């Protein structure tokens, strides 16, 4: 491994990673290819959260006219269609279905392949990559990630810790309200058509999603990951299906965020330390350049919307976090998985990686064979065991 500046990066005692960066050390920004969207899907059906290989949930950013302000985030709060607890157990289910539907597009069409092999070496959600990128600066929240390697590809899934489950079960009314406000803000700003104002009288559906699937190379490692996208900016309808379909690479996606408008000194410091880092990592991974932030009062009234350029976020977080540290650690963690699991080829065996935030240490254990921790579905395993379709010019 290169001589990076993380103290005791690989502990010989437990083969865990100690992840805190050395102060004052400046790392070069690692190799990171521009993320490329290769497909999309929608999650529909309310609480049923059904996968659909369409752009049904694609939304356009249509800012509310001045007369609508302040935006009342409490309007219709009690009738919102909330995400069910089962959504937290979905894992990679929707990505597996996307790969199944696009298997010839995302697998290697080589005659020498006995079984299908994905073009990507790692598969996960963007949220997991963001979680890893933020880890060097995380002191409050532990995490658990389970990994399976099958046919040359590592599948990474976040697993709830006991602390995660307790936190959700013990959420206060205020915490639930804050979460619902974010969805209501999106309803005020997102429309099904670039020509129409957003429809805000219907109950807020917190279950529907439009996601894109991206590929990128991190330090030479090819990664395929899904990401829920808030909306697009376009004066005309975006057609993603049919002969005149718009290329996903030509679409301008934007992110919507909500925060308190008037911050005291401690809140400003917390914003610069935590939110700027999380927002930058999240947007950077999908090539988003613009964030529209609703500035709300304590009573849930959005008084204005502020435009924030993603490139400005590291400047706001200066002396608190560094983008190169985030990306470097992500690459080193993926390389560590490669090292530990390079000889594994089993759809059931999992390695569980656990981050202890107070100690700044990542440990792991191997759970061999089929168990309650195995997460590749049978239909997907059968797909990857089948022989790929070989194009005529490759025969």
Buried (B, 14 or more C-beta within 10 A) or exposed (E): EEEBBBEBBBEEEEEBBBBBBEEEEEBEEBEBEEBEBBBBBBBBEBEEBEBBBBBEBBBBBBBBEEEBBEBBBEBBBEEBBBBBEEBEEBBBBBBBBBBBBBBEEBBEBEEEBEBBBBBBBBBBBBBBBBBBBBBBBBEEBBBBBBBBBBBBBBBBBBBBBEEBEEEEEEEEEEEEBBBBBBBBBBBBBBBBEBEEEBEBEEBBBBBBBBBBBBBBBBBEBBBBBBBBBBBBBBEEEBEBEEEEEBEBEEBBBBBBBBBEBEBEEEEEEEBBBBBBBBBBBBBBBBBBEBBBBBBBEEEBBBEEBEEBEBEEBBEBBEEBBBBBBBBBBBBBBBBBBBEBBEEBEBBBBBBBBBBEBEEBBBBBEEBEEEEEBBBBBEEBBEBBEEEBEBEEEEE
